[in-house]
């Protein structure tokens, strides 16, 4: 049926939906489907804890990011930005949009002693967690959090020296309007940090991407493919249906494929660092916790997986789905 109405819904989606109905009840699932968009987005992002099911949960993956972004696996993005762009002790005023529970903001504050950072997020639950973490870390005087929405946030021209989107910009649309707002809120020498998923919108993975991921999956021992959240073994990764993506979170990767183009239109991009994820994000989904082991077998397996992604990227079989951009506002002379 025309590839299930242009991948609006898939057989795998139906199987997942039936599993969720059996677990949570049809009433709960129906309420999620018919709730208004903004309400559903807030509900999705109200959770503050998660199982070890994502690629970023694996320490070696984070070291890989560091190496691809900064050149060394022990040097983080935060340290790299401080050393290369804010080496002096002059005060820096920053804004982090879509801060969640504040984990990354704490890292920014701990690395940059001259930084005062404000984090905003639409989730009251996540902001409450972030406030508590800042207090516990004793940095409440430099790190503040509030519930807010970028679309109606009163941003004053030239107010910030640094604005951060750390895995949040792909949840906004239209991307151009959001970037216009932050552009005018930056000082002329201000810095925009965008560390983002820039792959296919609504996670509409390419055929080649899925083929390589599933080939890799077939070579991984079964003990590593046991799903963390339920009693099953992962045998295949699928392209999610567009309707399922919309129902689960209307904001997920809504215009992710336009991020780079919109950025270059409005900003002078000083650095662009690609760090893959095209295969790893899909491969480790639901099974990442199995790879958090400090043994030779696991480390060798991870090395083989990383090499496979690097090869696919270098040959052009796939493009990097994740990238870091460091940019300054582009102002045209009149």
N, C-alpha and C positions, 0 to 999 in steps of 0.2 A: 504493500500500500504506500507507494512513493516514499520508501525508506521511513515508514511509520510517520507520515506527514512531516517530512523534513526534520526527523529526529525530535519531534515534539514530545513523544513519549516512547520508551523502549520496553521490550520484554523484561529486561533486568530491572527497570524502574517498577514495574508491576510486582515483581517478586519481592523487591525491597519494601514496597508499600504494604503488601500483605503481611510481611514479617512485622512491620511497625504497628499495624493495626492489631495483630495478635498480642503484641507486647504492651501497647498503650491504650487500646480501645478505639473504636471507630469515632466516638464523640470527640476525643482529643485531636485526632488527625483531621477531622472535618473542621473543627474550629480553627486549626492552623491554616487550612486551605482558604477559608472564607474571611479571615481577619484582614483588615486593611493593610496595605503595603508597609507603611511606616511602623504600624503596630507589630507586624510580623518581624520586621528587621530588629526592633527593640527586643522582642521576645527571643529571637535567635541568639542575640548577643548578651543576654542576661546571665548566661552560664559563666561561672568564674573558675571552674575546675574542668579538666579533661583527662581522658586516658591517654597513654603513650601510643597514639595511633598515627602521628604525623611525622613526616621526614625530618622536621626541625627538632624533634625530640632526641635524635641520635647525635651524640657528641661529635663523632667523626664528620658528620654532615656539616655541623657548625664550623669545625676547623677547615673544612673544604671551602665554605663560604669565605672565611677569613683569608685564606690563601689566594682565592680568585679575586677578592676585592682589594686586599692590602698588600698581597705578595708574600705574606708569612702567616702560617696557620695560628700562631700565638698572638698576632696583632689583630684586634677587633676593629670594626668600623668606627666605633666611638673614639678609640685611641688615634686612628688614622686621621679622622676629621680634625681632632684637636691639634695634632702635631702639624698638619699641613695647612689648616685654614684659620685656626684660632690659637696661635702659639703664644700670644702675649697674655697678660693678666687683665686686660681691659674687660669690663663687664659685658656679658652677652645675654640678650633677652631672647628667649625662644618660645615657640609654640609647637606643640605636638598634637596633630589632628587625628582623631580615632585612636586614642591612647590605650583603650581597653583597661586592663587591671594595673597598668603602670610599670610593668617589669622593665621594658626598654627605656622608659624615662628615668628610672632609677640608675640604669647603666650610664646614660648620658650625664646625669648629675654627678655620679661618682667619678667619672673620667674627666669632666670639665668643671673645675672648682670655681671658675669665673661665670658659670652659667646659672641663670634663673629661668626656670622652665615652667610653662603652664600647659597642662594636658586637658583636652576636652574629648568627650565621648557621649553618645546618645543613651548609653545604658547606665541607669542609676546604680544598679547592683555592681557593675564593674568599677564605676567611679568610687563607690564606697570602699571597695577592696583597695583601690589605688591610694586613697587618702590614708587608710590604715597602714599600708606598707610604707608610705612616706614618713608617717609619724614614727613608726617602729624603727626606721633607718636613721631617724634624727635629722632629716633633711627637709622638714616641713617649711622651713623659712626660705628655701630656694626652689622647692618643688610643690606646685599647687595643682589641684584637679577640680574640674567642674563639669556638670552635665550641660552639654551644648550641641548645637547643630551648625555645621559650617555654613549652611544656606542662610541662616539668620543671625550669625555671630557678628556683633558690631566691631569690625576690624578697622582700626585707624590707619591712615596712610603712613607708611614708613615706620610702623611701630616696632617691628621685630628685626633682629639681626640674623635669626635663623628660624626657618619653619620646616617641620619634619612630617613626612608621611612615611611611616614604617609599617608596611603591609596593610595600609588602610585606603590608599587612593583608589584602588580597584573596586572599592565599594561605592564610589560616588559617580553621579551622572547628573547633568552633562559635565564631562571632565573639563571642558573649556571654561565654563562658568566658575567652577571651583578654582581652577588655576588663575583665572583673572582676579579673583578675590584675594588669593594669597600673594599674587604678584604685587598688587598695590599696597599690601600690608607689610611688605619687606622694604627695608632701607635700600637705597641704590646699590650699596655694596653688600647687601644681605645675601644669605645663602639659603637655597632650597635643597633639602635632602629628600630624595625620593627613593626608597628601597622597596621594590614592588614586584608583584606578579604582573607580567605584561603579555601573557600568553593569550590563547583564544578566548573570546568572550563566552561567558556561560559555560566554560570548561568543555567546549566542543573540540575535543582532541582530534588531531589529524590521524588519518588511517595509518600512516607510517609510524607515528609516535606510539600508537596502540600496538602495532605489530611488534615493534622492538621490545616494548614493555612486556608483552605476553610471551615473547621468545625468552626473555630473561627470567621471567617468573617460572617457566617450565624447567629451568636449570637449577633453581634454588631448592635446597632440601626442605622437605615438608615441615620439619620442626620450626623453620623460620617463617613459614607461611600460615601459621595458626593465627586466626583473627583474635585480636586482643579483647574485643567487647562481646564476642559471642562464640559459641562452640562450633566452629567451622574452619575449613582450610581454604585459603585464597588460591584459586586456580586461574583466574582471569580478571583483567581490568576492563571496564566498559566506558563508553562515552555516555555521560548522563543525558537524559532527555531534557529538552528546554523547559517543558512544563514542570518537571520535577525540580529543576534548579530554581525556577521562579517561586514555586510553592515553599521550598525549604528555606530560601532566603532571597527575596527580590533584589537585594543589593549585590549578591555575589558575582564578581567578575562582570559587572553589567556593561562596562565599556573598557575593559582591560586592554583590548587590542588597539585602542586609540591613545593610550597614555603617552607613548613615546612621541607620536606625531604632534599631539597637542603641546607637549613640553617644549619641543624644538621650535614651535611657532611663537612661543611667548618668552622663552628663556634662552640665555646663552649657556649651553651645556658645557661645563668645564671638563667633567669626567663622566664617562659611561663605562661601567664594569658589569659584564655579563657573568652570571655564575650558575647557569644551567637550570637544574630542577625539572627539566622537560620530561625526563624519564623517572628521576628519583621521587618526585612528588607522587606520581601515580603508583610506582612500584611499592613504595613503603606505606601507602595508605592502608590503614587498619592493621598493619603488622609491624610497625616501626619498633614497638617495645621488644620484639624478639631479637633485635640487633644491638640492644644495649647490653653487651656482654664484653667483659675484658679478657677475651681468650684469643688465641692465635687463629683458630678456624673462622671466627666471626670477622676478625680484622682482615683476613685474606679475602673473605667473601665480599666485604665492603669494598676492598681495593679493586676487585674484579668488576663490581657493579659500577664504581666510579669511572673506571677505565672504559667501560662500555658506553657510558653517557658521553665522555670526552670524545670518543671515536665518532659517535653519531653526530655530535656538534661540529667536529672538525671537517667531516665529509659533507656537511650540509644536509644530511638526512633529516635533521630537525633543527629548529632554532631555539635559542635560550628563552625560556619562559620567565626567567627572573633576572632583574638587572638593578643596579644602583646608579642613580643619576645625581650628580652634584652640579647645581646650576645657579646662575645669577639672573636677576630680572633683565629683560631686553627692553631698553627704553629707546624709542625712536626720536631723533631730533626733529623739531618742527621748523 
